[in-house]
Amino acid sequence: MLRSSLTWRSAIYLAVSGAFGLGWFIALTVGLALSLSLLIIWVGLPMLALMMVAWRFGAVLERQLVRAAFGVKIASPYRRLPEGRNPLTKLKGMAGDPATWKDLGYLAVLFPITLVEFVVSVTVWGATGMLLFMPVIVAVDGSGAEVGVGFVSYWAGNPLEALPISVGGLFFLVLAMYVTRIMAIGHSAFAGLMLGPSPSQKENLELRQRTEHLRASRARGVDAAEFERRRIERDLHDGAQQRLLAVAMDIGRARAKLDEDPEGARALIEQAHDGTKEAISELRDLARGIYPAILTDRGLDPALSGLAGRAPVPVEVEVDLPERPPAAVESIAYFIVAESLANIAKYARATRASVRVVREDRWVVVEVIDNGMGGAVARPGGGLAGLADRAATIDGMLIVDSPSGGPTIIRADLPCTW
């Protein structure tokens, strides 16, 4: 606590905040009284509007001071102001915002609160400083000093006799730091209550942020699906389609040679047969990349075991699901494991890996762990970021924990209901 900057930042704020409180108390008292008294004529209304803008600015400044002093970030509670450049419309929006009047209430009571904090801070820190520096005080004064606590008093006639008082000052130092922290917690809690959003506003803000996150993730998912569609189209055109075209040409040439050159026709048919098998293999690999048949027919355990069997490193697979999750969850879990094992093969330099899929409440948890070199990062546009977007399409989440030197842990929490 002694080395924490939070303690000293809080102490400085509590010592000087009384000036802010007094300033706002005088400004609000004089300004509002003058504005309200002049409402009889037109001058009072613009003065009142200026006062409202001023105290909102003061509340914004106070939020920054609370963050700097106590490390507490207070979210903005204000409603969005009306569009356009009409200042009267914006002032009307400010006046109709409950947060504006909560700001006024906070600044109105800031002075008595900060006055109490100032008195307590000066008392505890002043006593602490006096006790800690008692040998210096006695040496400078020359006449000695007496310190009394309750019914106990102690007389120090010289700096050496004042050293025990300095030792007692260490106790007061700890007490002063705890008192400072307690007042900081109380002040930040009160500031959060008055200057922060209400519970309903917090809920709306969280829902709005969650909606924006889902919208962005699903937009990236649509882009990824479009990219995948184009890849499949390109693979079909450059791979299986060309092979099937070559097969058709070989069969046509074989038919033309069937009567005149049976041996040449037989060789062309053999070549066409080999080309057909290669085309079937390419189509099978392409279909496995789109959606593996084993996943549809037999579920996650056999599908993931198949992936582990094709991995270049030993992979331990544990699947503990009491029942099959929805198809979307199975598909996303499969491709998370597939991409993770592919990354392990390409980059990790691992000697072993493990895959664990379990059910926790309403979540399916997928974990892929390897003992490789670590350093994996979910960069925008990368494979891991794509997996996070896949998980987000069903309101899931993906976490990558990969310190330098390993191990790498990729964990996805996928909801079974949404």
N, C-alpha and C positions, 0 to 999 in steps of 0.2 A: 504493500500500500504506500510505503514511503517513496518508492521509486516510480510509482505510477503517475504519469502526467495528469491523469483524470483527477486525482486528489488535489493537485495544485491548481489546475484549471478551475475546478469547482470552488476552491477557496478564494481565488481571485474574483470570480464572478459574484460570489456571495458577499464579498467585501465591497465591491463597487456597484452592485445592482441597486443599492438604495438610491444612488444618484439618478439612475434611470427611472425608478419608481417615483421619486419626488418630481422629476421633470415631467413625466406623463400626468401625474396627479394635478400639477399646476396647470399644464396645458389644457387638459380636459375640463378642469373646473372652470377656468377662465374662458376658454373657447366655447364650451357648450352653453355656459351661462350667458355669454354675450350673444351667441347665435340665437338662442331661444328668446332672449329679450328683444331682439331685433326682427323677430318673425312678423311683428305687426306691420313692418314695412318690408319691401322686397329684398333688402340687403341681408336679412337674416338667413334666407333660404340658401343662397350660394355659399355663405359662410359655413352653414351646417353641412353642405355637400363637401366643402373642402376639409372640414373636420373629419368627416367619414372617411375620405380618401387618406387623410393623415393617420388616423388610428389603424386603418388596415395596413398601411405601410409600416407602422410601428409594430403591429403583430407579426408581419413577415420578418422584420428585423429581429424580433424577439425569438422567433423560431430558429433563426440562424445562430443567435447567441446561445440558446439552450443546446443546440447541436454542438457548437464549438466548446462549450463549458462542460457539459455532462455527457456528450457522446450519444445523445438521444435524437434521432431523426423524427420530426413531427411532420406527417404528410399534410399537404395542403387540403383544407376542407371546403374550399370555395367552389361554388357552382360555376359552370362556364358562362362567361358574359355573353350577351347577345351579339350577333354578328353586325358588322357595319361600323361606321365612323361617328355615329350620332352619340355625343357624350351624355345627353339626357337619358337615352335608352340604357347606356351602360351604368349610369348612376342609379337608375331605377332598379336594374338587376342587382347592384350591390346592396341597395336598401332592402330588397326582398330576400336576400340571402341570410339565413339564421346565423351563419358563421361570422358575419360582420358584427352582429350584436354580441356574440360570444367574445369576439376580440375586444369590444368596448368593455365588457364586464371584467375581462382579465386585466386590462390596463388600469381599470378603475381601482381594483383591489391590489394592484402590484405594489403600491407604496407601503401599505401596512405590512404586507408579507415580507418585502425586502427590508423594511425597517427592523423587524424582528430578527431576520437572518443576519443583518448587519451587526446588531447589538450582540447576538450570540457569538458570531464569528470574531468580533473584536475582543469580546470577553475571554473566550477560550484561547485564541491565538496570542492575545496580549499577555495572559497569565503564563502561557507556555513559554513565550519568548523571555519574559522576566525571570522565570525560574531557570531556564537553560543558561542565561547569561548573568546569573546572580554573582558569580565570582568577579566578572568584569565590572558589574555595578558597584560591588563592595570596594573593589580596588580603586575605582574612579572617585567614589563618594568619600571613602576614607573613614567614615563614622560607623560603618557596620549597617546591618539590616536585620529586621525581624520578620519572619514568615509565620503566619498562623493559619491553621486549618481546623475549624471547629474549636474544641477546647485545647488543642495542642499547638504550641508555638515553638519556634526554633530561632535562636539568635546566632547570627554569623558576624563575627567581628573582623575577620580577615578573609581573603580569597580562598585560603585552604579550608577554613571552616564552612565556606559557602559551597564547596563541591558536593556534599550530600544533597543540597537543594537542587543542584543541576541534575543529579541522578533522579530526584523526584520529578524534575521537569520532563524527563523522558516518558514517564507515565502520562503526564498531561499532554505530551506530543501525540501519543497513541490515542488518547481520549479526543483530542482536537481533530485528528484525522477521521475518527469514527463519527463524531458529531457533524463534520463537514460532509461526509458521505451520506449520512442520514438526511441532512437538510437538502443535499443535492437530489437524492431519490424523491423526497417529498415535493421539491420544487418542480422537477421534471415530470412527475406524475400529474401535478396540478396543471402544468403547462400543456401536457398532452390532452388532459380532459377538456380544457377551455379552448386551446388553440388547434387541436387536432380534429379529425372527422368524428362524427358520432358513430355508434355501432352500425346503424343502418347505412351510413355513408361508407364505412369500411367494407361492409358486405357488398355494396354496390360496386365499389372500386375493385374489390377482389374479383367479382364476377366479370367486370368489364375487362380487367387485365387477363383473366382466364379466357374470355371470349376472343380477345385480340390474339393471344398466344395460339389458341386452337385455329383461328382463322389463318394466321400466318403459317402454322405447321401444315394445315390441310392444303393451303395454296402450294407450299413446297412439295407436298405429297402428290398433288395433281401434276406439277411440273416433272417430278420424278417418274410418274406413271407415263407421261407423254414421252419422256426421254427413253423409257424402257420400251414403249411401243415402237418407237423409231429404231431402236437397236434390234428388236426382234424382226422388224421389217427388213433391215439391212442384212441381218444374219440369214434370213430366209432367201433374200435375193442373191447374196454373194455365196452362200453355201449350198443348202439343199436344192434350191431351184436350179443352180448351175449344174449340179451333179445329175439331177433328174433330166435336164435337157441333154446332157452328154449321154445318159442312158438311152433316151429316146433316139438320139442320132446313131448310137451303136446298134440298137435293134433294127433301125431302118437300113443301115449298111449291111447288117447280117442277113436280113430278108432278101436284099438285092443279090447277095453272093450265095444264097442257100443252094441253088441248083448248079452253078458253075464252080464254086469253090467251097465245098462243105467244111473243109478244115478251117479256112479263114472265117467262115460264118460262125463256127463253133468258138473260135477265139474271141470274136466280137461279142458273142452271147456271154462268155465267161467274164469278159471285161464289163459288160452291162450288169451282170449279176453282182460283181464286186462293187460297182458304183452304186447299185441299189442298196446294198448292205451299208455302205458308208453314208448314204443319204438317210437311211433309217436311223443309224447311230447318231447323226447330227440332229435329226428331229427329236430323238429321244432326249438328248442332252438339252436341247432348247426347251422342250416341254418340262423337263425337270427344273430348269431355271425359272419357268413361269409359275408352276405349282406342281410339286412332286406328287405322283399318283400314290406313292406309299403313305404320304401324309393323309390323303383323303381316305384311303382304304383301311389303314391300320393305326393311325394316330401318331402322336409326337414321339413316343419312346422308340419304335422301330425306325422312324424317319431320322431322328437324331443319332441313333446307333449307326445308321448308314453313313451319315456325315462323318461320324467319328472314325468309322472304318476306312474312309478314304483320306483321312488327315495324315500328313507326313510325320506327326508325333503321336505318341500314345495319349489317348483321350479317355478319361473316365466319365461315364455318363450315369447320372442319377435322375430319374423321372418319378416323382411321387405325386400323382394326381388321382384323387378318388373317382373322378369322372372326367370325360373329355370336355375341355372348354369350348366356347364358340369357335367356329371356323376362322374368323378373323384373328382371334387370339392365337390359335394354333399356327396360322400362316406367319404372323409377325414374329412369334417366338422362334419358328423354324429359321426364318431369314436372319434374325439376330444372331443365332448360333452359327449359321452358315457363313455370314460375313465375318464374324469374330474369328472362326477357325481359319478362314482364308487369310485374314490379317496376321494371325499367328504364324501361318506358313510363310508369308511373304516378309514380315518385318521383325517378328518378336525374338527370333533366335532362341526359342523355348525348347526344352527337352520333354516337357509333359504339360498337359492341360486337363481341365475338368469342366464338365457341364452339369449344372444342377437346375432342375425345374421342379418347383414345389408350389403347393397351394397354401396361401396365408390369408385367411378370412376370405374377402371377396377378390383377392388379387392372385394372379399367377406370377410368381417371381422366377426370372430367368437369370442365372449367373454363369458367366464364363470366366475362368481364372487360368492364367498361365504363369509360368516362372521365368518369363523372358526378360528382356532388357528394359521394358517399360517405356515411358515417354509417349504413349498414345494420347492424342488430342482429337476432340471432335471439332474439326475445322469446317467452316461453312463450305458446302459443296462436296465434302468428303464422305466416305462410306459410313463412318460413325455418326455424322450429322444426319445422314439419310435414315439411319436406323432410329435416331431420336425422333425424326419427323414421322416415321412409320408408327412408332409407339404413341406419339401425340395424336394421331388421327383417331384413336379410340380412347383418348384422355389418359394415356399411360405416360410413363417417364423412363428415361434411360440415363444412367449415371456411369461415367468413366472415371475410375480411380487408377491412375497409372504413374506412380512416382518413378523418377529416374533410377534405374537399377532393378525395377520390378518389385513385387509382382503386379500384373495388370488384372484388374477386376472390372468386368463390364456387367452391370446389373440393370435389368429392366423390370419394372413393376407394371403389369398389364391388368386392367380391371376385367373381371368376368361378367360384370353387368354395367350398363351405361344407358 
